[in-house]
């Protein structure tokens, strides 16, 4: 794979991607992680061959300099909440800036992680901006690009199933907006393996892959499973659309990152499942793990024993 630069490597998905890249990498300096604050990527420093650089990826000069000796770039930068301008900056303007920097620096390969449901006519700012970012990548001349479109991603320390499990530990019932929205969750380890596979396979150039698990669930199903596996099952109370939207609007007013936003609800108007028209993980030689085989290991109360089982499963799938 040569020298790989990762944007967004300090996050949940990025950490797994960096670990997989190091496993398949080429020694000292083979992986560079760009981060706006060094403290955010401190947990990556023990990875062999990994170099952490403090870079403002929204600054053209800094970005171009950071890509100076790279052979490939992985873009994982994304947000789930914000104003329309925020989505445009992160999901559209950054990919445009990144493509330009790759071309100027002579980078040959780009793996861009987008999202299932990305569409120019999507109902949410999130989906439309993700589509805009994909358009910027596809328009890149002389750059071998690959786009990955994951559904909701689960795994140890995720902010999805862990959030619903945490809420059920605190409250006696779960009022739920968008309860019938459909998802096809994918394990974070499988997404990380897909990134590596794309960098290793020339036949992935110019392809868009849908990264999904083997089963489809409603949001209500996932909330119930999270509660059951965490040992705190609670009744799920589906909210009518108007009340769910009111709830999301109120959550947006709270300090910090909201649990749910109105834009999230807009995204859920479109099922977050594979279209069947594009290649999936199996086209990359990856058999996706089932949610039921993984999530109970980290949502349960088994402690170190369950964590060891999770590590063993990840190691077996390599």
C-alpha positions in Angstrom: 0.0 0.0 0.0 3.0 2.3 0.5 2.7 5.4 2.6 -0.9 6.1 3.7 -2.3 9.3 5.1 -5.6 9.1 7.1 -7.9 12.0 7.7 -10.3 11.4 10.6 -8.1 8.6 12.0 -8.6 9.4 15.6 -12.4 8.7 15.7 -14.3 5.5 16.3 -14.0 4.1 12.7 -10.6 5.7 12.2 -9.0 3.9 15.1 -10.0 0.6 13.6 -8.9 1.6 10.2 -5.5 2.7 11.5 -5.0 -0.6 13.4 -5.8 -2.6 10.2 -3.5 -0.4 8.1 -0.6 -1.0 10.6 -1.2 -4.7 10.4 -0.9 -4.6 6.6 1.6 -1.7 6.5 5.2 -1.3 5.5 7.1 -0.2 8.6 8.2 3.0 10.1 6.4 6.1 8.8 4.0 4.1 6.6 1.0 5.6 8.3 0.4 9.3 9.0 -2.7 10.5 10.8 -3.8 14.1 10.4 -5.6 15.6 13.4 -6.5 19.1 14.5 -5.4 18.3 18.1 -2.6 15.9 19.0 -4.5 14.9 22.2 -7.3 13.5 20.1 -5.0 10.9 18.6 -2.9 10.1 21.6 -4.3 6.5 21.7 -2.8 5.8 18.3 0.7 6.7 19.2 1.6 3.1 20.3 0.8 1.8 16.8 4.1 0.7 15.1 5.0 3.0 12.2 2.2 5.5 13.0 3.1 9.2 12.9 0.6 11.8 14.3 0.6 15.2 12.7 -1.4 18.3 13.8 -2.9 19.7 10.7 -5.8 21.9 9.8 -7.2 19.9 6.9 -9.4 22.8 5.9 -6.2 24.8 5.1 -5.0 24.2 1.5 -1.4 24.8 2.2 -1.2 22.7 5.3 -3.1 19.8 3.7 -1.0 19.9 0.5 2.2 19.8 2.6 0.9 16.9 4.8 0.3 14.8 1.6 3.7 15.5 0.2 5.1 12.0 0.2 1.9 10.0 0.4 1.0 7.1 -1.9 -2.6 6.9 -0.8 -5.1 8.8 1.3 -8.1 7.7 3.3 -10.8 10.2 4.1 -13.0 9.4 7.1 -13.9 12.9 8.2 -17.7 13.3 8.8 -20.3 14.9 11.1 -23.8 13.7 12.0 -25.1 17.0 13.3 -24.9 20.6 12.4 -26.2 23.4 10.2 -26.4 23.1 6.4 -23.2 25.2 6.2 -21.4 22.8 8.5 -22.4 19.8 6.4 -21.2 21.6 3.2 -17.8 22.5 4.8 -17.1 19.0 6.0 -18.7 16.7 3.4 -18.4 18.8 0.2 -15.7 21.4 0.5 -13.2 19.2 2.3 -13.4 16.4 -0.4 -12.9 19.0 -3.1 -9.9 20.5 -1.2 -8.6 17.0 -0.6 -8.8 16.0 -4.3 -7.0 19.1 -5.3 -4.3 18.5 -2.8 -3.9 14.9 -3.9 -3.5 16.0 -7.5 -0.9 18.7 -6.6 1.0 16.4 -4.3 1.1 13.5 -6.8 -1.0 11.1 -4.6 -2.2 8.1 -6.7 -5.0 6.6 -4.6 -7.9 7.9 -2.5 -10.4 5.9 -0.5 -13.3 8.1 0.5 -15.8 6.8 3.1 -19.2 8.3 2.4 -22.6 6.9 3.6 -25.4 4.7 2.5 -28.3 6.9 1.4 -26.1 9.6 -0.1 -28.2 11.3 -2.8 -28.4 14.7 -4.4 -32.2 14.6 -3.9 -32.1 13.1 -0.3 -34.4 14.5 2.3 -31.6 15.6 4.7 -28.7 18.0 4.6 -26.5 15.0 5.6 -27.5 12.9 2.6 -27.3 15.7 0.1 -23.9 16.8 1.4 -22.5 13.3 1.3 -23.6 13.1 -2.3 -21.8 16.3 -3.1 -18.6 14.9 -1.6 -18.9 11.8 -3.8 -19.4 14.0 -6.8 -16.1 15.9 -6.0 -14.3 12.6 -5.7 -15.7 11.1 -8.9 -14.6 14.3 -10.8 -10.9 13.8 -9.8 -8.7 13.4 -12.9 -5.7 11.2 -12.6 -6.6 9.9 -9.1 -7.6 6.3 -8.5 -10.6 6.7 -6.2 -12.8 4.3 -4.4 -16.0 5.2 -2.4 -17.4 3.2 0.5 -21.0 3.6 1.6 -21.5 2.1 5.1 -24.9 1.8 6.8 -24.9 2.6 10.5 -21.6 1.2 12.0 -21.6 -0.8 15.3 -18.8 -2.0 17.5 -17.2 -1.6 20.9 -17.3 2.1 21.9 -19.8 3.0 19.1 -22.2 5.9 19.7 -25.2 4.0 18.5 -26.0 0.7 20.3 -24.1 1.9 23.4 -26.2 5.1 23.5 -29.4 3.2 23.5 -28.1 0.7 26.1 -27.1 3.7 28.3 -30.4 5.4 28.0 -32.2 2.2 29.0 -30.1 2.0 32.1 -31.4 5.4 33.1 -35.0 5.5 32.1 -38.0 3.1 32.5 -39.1 3.3 28.9 -37.9 4.5 25.5 -40.0 7.0 23.6 -38.6 6.6 20.1 -38.9 8.8 17.0 -38.4 7.1 13.6 -39.1 3.7 15.2 -39.9 2.0 11.8 -36.8 3.4 10.0 -34.8 0.5 8.6 -31.0 -0.1 8.9 -28.5 -2.7 7.8 -25.8 -2.3 10.5 -22.2 -3.2 9.7 -19.4 -4.1 12.1 -16.6 -1.5 12.3 -14.0 -4.2 11.8 -15.5 -5.1 8.5 -15.5 -1.5 7.4 -11.8 -1.2 8.3 -11.0 -4.4 6.4 -12.8 -2.9 3.4 -10.6 0.2 3.5 -7.5 -2.0 3.4 -8.9 -4.3 0.7 -9.6 -1.3 -1.5 -6.0 0.0 -1.1 -4.6 -3.4 -1.9 -6.9 -4.2 -4.9 -6.5 -2.4 -8.2 -9.9 -3.6 -9.3 -11.5 -1.5 -6.6 -10.5 1.7 -8.4 -13.5 3.6 -9.7 -15.9 1.5 -7.7 -18.6 2.3 -5.1 -19.2 -0.4 -2.5 -22.1 -0.6 -0.1 -20.9 -1.7 3.3 -23.7 -3.5 5.1 -24.3 -6.4 7.5 -26.3 -9.5 6.6 -29.6 -8.4 8.2 -32.1 -5.5 8.1 -33.6 -4.2 11.4 -36.0 -1.4 12.3 -34.7 1.2 14.7 -37.1 -0.1 17.3 -35.6 -3.6 16.8 -32.1 -2.3 17.4 -33.2 -0.4 20.6 -34.8 -3.5 22.0 -31.8 -5.6 21.2 -29.4 -3.1 22.8 -31.5 -3.1 26.0 -31.8 -6.9 26.1 -28.0 -7.5 25.5 -27.1 -4.8 28.1 -29.4 -6.5 30.6 -31.8 -3.5 30.9 -34.7 -4.2 28.5 -37.3 -1.4 28.5 -40.6 -0.9 26.6 -40.1 1.0 23.3 -42.8 3.6 22.7 -42.9 4.7 19.0 -43.7 8.4 18.7 -45.9 9.9 16.0 -44.0 11.9 13.4 -45.0 15.3 14.7 -44.1 14.5 18.3 -40.8 12.9 17.2 -39.9 16.1 15.4 -40.8 18.2 18.4 -38.6 15.9 20.6 -35.7 16.2 18.1 -36.0 20.0 18.0 -35.9 20.2 21.8 -32.8 17.9 21.9 -31.0 20.3 19.6 -31.4 23.0 22.1 -29.4 21.1 24.8 -25.7 21.8 25.2 -23.3 19.4 23.5 -23.9 17.0 20.6 -27.6 16.2 20.4 -28.9 12.6 20.8 -31.2 13.2 17.8 -31.7 16.1 15.4 -34.4 17.0 12.9 -31.9 16.3 10.1 -31.4 12.8 11.5 -35.1 12.2 11.3 -35.1 13.5 7.7 -32.4 11.0 6.9 -34.5 8.2 8.3 -37.3 8.8 5.8 -35.2 6.8 3.4 -34.3 3.2 4.4 -30.6 2.8 5.2 -30.3 -0.5 3.5 -28.3 -1.9 0.5 -29.8 -1.0 -2.9 -28.6 -4.3 -4.5 -27.4 -2.4 -7.5 -23.8 -1.9 -6.3 -21.1 -4.3 -5.1 -20.9 -5.0 -1.4 -18.4 -6.3 1.1 -18.4 -9.8 -0.4 -17.0 -8.3 -3.6 -14.0 -7.4 -1.6 -13.7 -10.9 -0.1 -15.3 -9.9 3.2 -18.1 -12.0 4.7 -19.9 -9.4 7.0 -20.3 -10.3 10.6 -23.8 -10.6 12.1 -24.9 -8.1 14.7 -26.0 -10.9 17.0 -22.4 -12.4 17.0 -20.7 -9.2 18.0 -22.9 -6.7 19.9 -23.7 -8.9 22.9 -20.0 -9.2 23.6 -19.5 -5.5 24.2 -23.0 -4.5 25.5 -23.1 -7.3 28.0 -21.7 -7.2 31.5 -19.1 -9.9 30.9 -16.1 -7.5 31.3 -12.7 -8.7 30.3 -13.9 -12.2 29.3 -16.3 -10.8 26.7 -13.7 -8.3 25.5 -11.2 -11.2 24.9 -13.8 -13.0 22.8 -14.3 -9.9 20.8 -10.6 -9.5 20.2 -10.3 -13.2 19.2 -13.1 -12.8 16.7 -11.5 -9.7 15.1 -8.2 -11.5 14.9 -9.7 -14.6 13.2 -11.3 -12.3 10.6 -8.0 -10.5 10.1 
